[in-house]
Amino acid sequence: MFISVAVDQVEMEGKDNNALCRYEFMEAIVRLARAKYMDTAKESVLSEAVRRIIEDDILKSWTWEPWMEFRINSLWQMDIADVIMVNIEGIKKLMLYYNYGRK
């Protein structure tokens, strides 16, 4: 499944061949739903198969983490935020130069 969704139709700068993009990850979920629920005749509609794999297989075994608490307590630091805010215009120019932030 990983190999079939990780085939790059278009070369993406900075993408490792052993990594998935978001759309490739979603494609893998759809393919898994089809294989598990449609090919076994447990579901007849793909959208229901996707809903079922998300609800029954992914979310039931997912361990929810307190990410916002982690961001506030561990990741965000006042001194780093100060440095970023003082240099925000230069950071924006660098991001535009390297095509980040383009819509």
Buried (B, 14 or more C-beta within 10 A) or exposed (E): EEEEBBEEEEEEEEBEEEEBEEEBEEBBBBEBBBEBBBEEEEBEEEEBBBBBBBEEBEEEEEEEEEEEEEEEEEEEEEEEEEEEEEEEEEBEEEEEEEEEEEE
